């Protein structure tokens, strides 16, 4: 499994793949999606709820749920992007995973970030050690607390993915590191009122710290977690009858992915 240190600092194959593509003649044209009933979002925002609950957020587990991927035409305003990191050993999402209440991998990684989604399209970003659900606080690193959480998640048919938490309670949850590599970054964020969105630094290559600091300064979210990129970078946008790619992979490359996050306007 990839450790936090390995993911951020080591020049792994995924990073080399991204760097090679970035330095080539390939240019990705990312057009910002403007809400149908509001002004365009700030630069870098691929999608943002106009109000809490105005979008359905879901996790697709591949390849089983590939048929649930929205079509490229006739779809509402939405973004579909790679979510959590994929384990090469198990060909499954790394870290803590729940699929519609079924704890397929109930073992948290060292990362602090957790995305929870509900069957009705609701979603929440939280800290693995401080996850609030129905008025109860759970520490998923504690065995008894985690078991109680899993029982409740089964009742509610929740889904969950784990990743690096970059912003916690409105403050950066990481520090700058000397000689940190620069890549294109994409992050899932949640505002204080619960609105969720996606931020992308493309075409600029930045460190993970720079990306998180930029997001905090620009949008001021309450929580944010890192999304998988590099050779696993899949992203699609649709709005006002238009469709575009915002990632390196097209749909033919989905066979290498194990999960996607879908944010779709209701």
Residue pairs with C-beta under 8 A, 6 or more apart in sequence:
1 87
1 89
1 94
1 109
2 12
2 85
2 94
3 110
4 110
4 111
4 164
6 12
7 85
7 164
8 177
8 180
8 181
8 208
9 177
9 180
9 181
11 181
12 230
13 231
14 229
14 230
14 231
14 232
15 181
15 183
15 230
17 230
17 231
18 183
18 184
18 229
18 230
18 231
18 233
18 248
19 183
21 248
22 184
22 203
22 205
26 248
27 203
28 202
28 203
28 245
28 246
28 247
28 248
29 244
30 46
30 200
30 202
30 203
30 237
30 244
30 246
31 237
31 242
31 244
32 40
32 41
32 43
32 44
32 45
32 46
33 41
33 46
33 47
33 77
33 79
33 237
33 239
34 40
34 41
34 239
34 240
35 41
35 48
35 50
35 77
35 265
36 77
36 239
36 240
36 265
37 50
38 50
41 47
41 48
41 197
42 218
42 219
43 218
44 199
44 200
44 201
44 214
44 215
44 218
45 197
45 198
45 199
45 219
46 79
46 81
46 186
46 197
46 198
46 199
46 200
46 235
46 237
46 246
47 55
47 77
47 78
47 79
47 197
47 198
47 237
47 263
48 195
48 196
48 197
48 198
49 55
49 195
49 196
49 197
49 263
50 195
51 195
52 193
52 194
52 195
53 121
53 122
53 194
53 266
54 195
54 265
54 266
55 121
55 196
55 263
55 264
55 265
55 266
56 120
56 121
56 262
56 263
56 264
56 266
57 117
57 121
57 122
57 123
57 196
57 261
57 262
57 263
57 264
58 68
58 117
58 121
58 159
58 261
58 262
58 264
59 83
59 99
59 115
59 117
59 159
59 160
59 161
59 259
59 260
59 261
59 262
60 66
60 68
60 69
60 259
60 260
60 261
60 262
61 93
61 99
61 159
61 258
61 259
62 254
62 257
62 258
62 259
62 260
63 254
63 255
66 254
69 80
69 251
69 254
69 260
69 262
70 78
70 80
70 238
70 262
70 264
72 236
72 238
72 243
73 243
75 238
75 243
75 264
76 238
76 264
76 265
76 266
77 238
77 239
77 240
77 264
77 265
78 236
78 237
78 238
78 239
78 262
78 263
78 264
78 265
79 198
79 235
79 236
79 237
79 246
79 262
79 263
80 234
80 235
80 236
80 260
80 261
80 262
80 263
81 186
81 198
81 227
81 234
81 235
81 236
81 246
81 247
81 260
81 261
82 186
82 227
82 228
82 229
82 232
82 233
82 234
82 235
82 247
82 257
82 259
82 260
82 261
83 93
83 115
83 161
83 163
83 188
83 227
83 228
83 259
83 260
83 261
84 93
84 94
84 95
84 97
84 115
84 161
84 162
84 163
84 227
84 228
84 259
85 93
85 94
85 95
85 163
85 228
85 232
86 92
86 93
86 94
86 228
86 232
86 256
86 257
86 258
86 259
87 93
87 94
87 258
90 105
91 258
92 104
92 105
92 258
93 105
93 161
93 162
93 258
93 259
94 109
94 162
95 105
95 107
95 108
95 109
95 111
95 161
95 162
95 163
96 105
96 106
96 107
96 108
96 109
96 114
96 128
96 140
96 160
96 161
96 162
97 103
97 104
97 105
97 106
97 160
97 161
97 162
98 104
98 106
98 150
98 153
98 158
98 159
98 160
99 159
100 119
100 157
100 158
100 159
101 153
101 154
101 155
101 156
101 157
101 158
101 159
102 154
103 150
103 153
103 154
106 146
106 150
108 128
108 140
108 141
108 146
108 162
109 162
111 128
111 162
111 163
111 164
111 165
112 127
112 128
112 129
112 164
112 165
112 168
112 173
113 125
113 126
113 127
113 128
113 162
113 163
113 164
113 165
113 166
113 223
113 225
113 226
114 125
114 126
114 127
114 128
114 131
114 140
114 160
114 161
114 162
114 163
114 165
114 225
115 123
115 124
115 125
115 160
115 161
115 162
115 163
115 188
115 225
115 261
116 123
116 124
116 125
116 126
116 131
116 133
116 153
116 158
116 159
116 160
117 123
117 158
117 159
117 160
118 156
118 157
118 158
119 156
119 157
121 264
121 266
123 190
123 196
124 190
124 194
125 165
125 188
125 189
125 190
125 196
125 223
125 224
125 225
126 132
126 223
127 165
127 168
128 139
128 140
128 141
128 162
128 165
129 139
129 140
129 141
130 137
130 139
131 137
131 138
131 139
131 140
131 149
132 138
133 149
133 152
133 153
134 152
136 148
136 152
138 145
138 146
138 148
138 149
139 145
139 146
140 146
140 149
153 160
161 259
161 261
163 225
163 226
163 227
163 228
164 174
164 208
164 225
164 226
165 173
165 223
165 224
165 225
166 172
166 173
166 174
166 187
166 208
166 211
166 212
166 215
166 224
166 225
166 226
167 173
167 189
167 212
167 215
167 216
167 221
167 222
167 223
167 224
168 223
169 222
169 223
170 192
170 216
170 220
170 221
170 222
171 216
172 209
172 212
172 213
172 216
173 212
174 208
174 209
174 212
175 209
176 207
176 209
176 210
177 207
177 209
180 207
180 208
180 209
181 207
182 205
182 206
182 207
182 210
183 205
183 206
183 229
183 230
184 200
184 201
184 202
184 203
184 204
184 205
184 206
184 229
184 233
185 200
185 201
185 206
185 208
185 211
185 226
185 229
186 198
186 199
186 200
186 201
186 202
186 226
186 227
186 229
186 233
186 235
187 198
187 199
187 200
187 211
187 212
187 215
187 224
187 225
187 226
187 227
188 196
188 197
188 198
188 224
188 225
188 227
188 261
189 196
189 197
189 198
189 199
189 215
189 219
189 221
189 223
189 224
190 196
190 221
190 222
190 223
190 224
191 197
191 219
191 220
191 221
191 222
192 221
192 222
196 263
197 219
197 221
197 263
198 227
198 263
199 215
199 218
199 219
199 224
200 235
200 246
201 211
201 214
202 246
206 214
208 226
212 224
215 221
215 224
216 224
227 261
231 248
231 256
232 249
232 256
232 257
233 247
233 248
233 249
234 247
234 248
234 249
234 253
234 254
234 257
234 260
235 245
235 246
235 247
236 243
236 244
236 245
236 246
236 247
237 243
237 244
237 245
237 246
238 244
249 256
249 257
254 260
